[in-house]
């Protein structure tokens, strides 16, 4: 149950930030507006999206791509390997990482009930480059899971780059997973593997 919930919450969190208007000034306002927008969209299209994988990916991509800070998130995931990567490798990794993210979490979106989300009063500092908005998500048994969203302010707008569910960061998880693989192979091999898994290049 917790694994399925984590999958659902992670991409739902990403979409929540992406769905809100880019001009929203307060980070908590971004979340509150997004919860309403996602709830309305899923109410109308849930059955369609559950039955059509292509439509689901297009729905997610249309909301997420313009507002999720793919480059900042990708750099955070690669960590020290980002600094040693070439410009060409960085560009390829950003695309492959984003597509992998969509593939890994897409199915969880249609299963999630946005009415379970409670946005807590914002206590962060919106004058800083990054900030955290906290929410709680109610489970079937009535217990509540803390879900914290981290945003970065670049180019005068807030965009999403990390989600923590019960203290577990998806950026940290990806970083550990890929760092181990890069150490045993190479950054180039990992990028190529992600591109292949995401369907960006054909299998050899």
Secondary structure as UniProt FT lines:
FT   HELIX           2..19
FT   TURN            22..23
FT   HELIX           27..51
FT   HELIX           53..64
FT   TURN            65..67
FT   HELIX           70..78
FT   HELIX           80..84
FT   HELIX           87..111
FT   HELIX           114..116
FT   STRAND          117..119
FT   TURN            126..127
FT   STRAND          130..138
FT   TURN            140..141
FT   STRAND          144..154
FT   TURN            155..156
FT   STRAND          157..165
FT   TURN            166..167
FT   STRAND          168..169
FT   HELIX           170..184
FT   HELIX           187..197
FT   TURN            198..199
//
